[in-house]
Amino acid sequence: MNHSRNYPGPERRTHRMFVTRNTEYHFRAGQCVAVRDRTSGSWLVAHLALNRPLAGRVRFQSNGVALPDDGEPEVGEALFFGGDGRDLVTSTLCAVERPEKTLVSSYPDPMAFLD
């Protein structure tokens, strides 16, 4: 049963998934916690987006001009990571979804790859 469409209160869910043609970017409370290759299903443990907050979006105009701003990314726009480290602009989004609980529980442990 899905009551979320009728729920008038504040958003309580903390996980979101931004999907590009090749990659899924998984967020918990505004921080990128996992990145997954859509073709192989493999987690990308050394991706530049990991452990970084989303800085905003890049909107593309019909004439090819890219306009970054701090708005909420939507389908047809790109994710923008900036501020700490190298800037990163993803390819355009084809979906914004809530990941299934089973997918969230399979996120790699970020500390397991520090050895």
C-alpha positions as CSV (number, residue, x, y, z in Angstrom):
1,M,0.0,0.0,0.0
2,N,1.5,3.4,-1.0
3,H,0.4,6.3,1.2
4,S,3.2,8.6,0.2
5,R,1.2,10.5,-2.4
6,N,-1.5,11.4,0.2
7,Y,0.9,12.2,3.0
8,P,0.8,15.9,3.7
9,G,3.7,16.1,6.1
10,P,7.4,16.7,5.5
11,E,9.5,14.2,3.5
12,R,11.0,11.7,5.9
13,R,12.7,9.3,3.4
14,T,16.4,9.8,3.3
15,H,17.4,7.7,0.2
16,R,17.2,8.8,-3.4
17,M,18.7,7.4,-6.6
18,F,19.6,9.6,-9.6
19,V,19.8,7.5,-12.8
20,T,21.8,8.4,-15.9
21,R,22.1,6.2,-19.0
22,N,25.0,4.2,-17.6
23,T,25.2,5.0,-13.9
24,E,23.1,5.1,-10.7
25,Y,24.0,7.7,-8.0
26,H,22.7,6.7,-4.6
27,F,22.2,9.4,-1.9
28,R,21.4,9.3,1.8
29,A,20.4,12.6,3.3
30,G,22.0,14.6,0.5
31,Q,25.3,12.7,0.4
32,C,26.4,10.3,-2.4
33,V,26.9,7.0,-0.6
34,A,27.1,4.6,-3.5
35,V,27.6,4.6,-7.3
36,R,26.6,1.7,-9.5
37,D,27.2,0.8,-13.1
38,R,23.9,0.0,-14.7
39,T,25.2,-2.5,-17.2
40,S,27.2,-4.7,-14.9
41,G,25.4,-4.0,-11.6
42,S,28.8,-3.5,-10.0
43,W,29.4,-0.9,-7.3
44,L,32.0,1.7,-8.4
45,V,34.0,2.1,-5.2
46,A,36.4,4.7,-6.5
47,H,34.0,7.1,-8.2
48,L,34.6,10.8,-7.8
49,A,31.0,11.4,-6.6
50,L,31.4,9.1,-3.5
51,N,31.1,10.8,-0.1
52,R,30.3,14.1,-1.7
53,P,27.2,16.3,-1.3
54,L,25.3,17.3,-4.4
55,A,26.1,21.0,-5.2
56,G,23.3,21.4,-7.7
57,R,22.4,20.7,-11.3
58,V,23.4,21.7,-14.8
59,R,20.5,22.6,-17.1
60,F,21.2,22.4,-20.9
61,Q,19.6,24.9,-23.2
62,S,18.5,24.0,-26.8
63,N,21.5,25.9,-28.2
64,G,23.9,23.8,-26.1
65,V,24.6,26.3,-23.4
66,A,25.0,24.6,-19.9
67,L,23.7,26.6,-17.0
68,P,24.7,25.4,-13.5
69,D,22.7,26.3,-10.4
70,D,21.9,25.1,-7.0
71,G,18.4,23.8,-7.8
72,E,17.0,20.3,-7.4
73,P,18.1,18.1,-10.4
74,E,15.3,16.8,-12.7
75,V,15.2,14.4,-15.6
76,G,17.0,15.9,-18.6
77,E,19.5,17.8,-16.3
78,A,22.9,16.7,-15.0
79,L,24.1,16.3,-11.4
80,F,26.8,18.8,-10.3
81,F,29.4,18.0,-7.6
82,G,31.6,20.9,-6.7
83,G,33.3,22.5,-3.8
84,D,35.6,19.9,-2.3
85,G,38.0,18.4,-4.8
86,R,37.5,18.3,-8.6
87,D,34.2,19.4,-10.1
88,L,32.1,16.6,-11.6
89,V,29.2,17.0,-14.0
90,T,27.3,13.7,-14.8
91,S,25.5,12.9,-18.0
92,T,21.8,13.8,-18.1
93,L,19.3,12.2,-15.9
94,C,16.8,9.7,-17.3
95,A,15.1,9.1,-13.9
96,V,14.9,10.1,-10.3
97,E,13.7,7.3,-8.0
98,R,13.6,5.9,-4.5
99,P,15.9,2.8,-4.3
100,E,14.4,-0.5,-3.1
101,K,15.3,-1.5,0.5
102,T,17.2,-4.5,-0.8
103,L,19.3,-2.3,-3.0
104,V,20.0,0.1,0.0
105,S,21.1,-2.9,2.1
106,S,23.6,-3.9,-0.5
107,Y,25.5,-0.7,-0.6
108,P,29.2,-1.3,-0.2
109,D,30.8,-0.5,3.1
110,P,32.9,2.6,2.4
111,M,35.5,1.6,5.0
112,A,36.1,-1.8,3.4
113,F,38.1,-0.2,0.5
114,L,40.5,2.0,2.5
115,D,43.2,-0.7,2.9
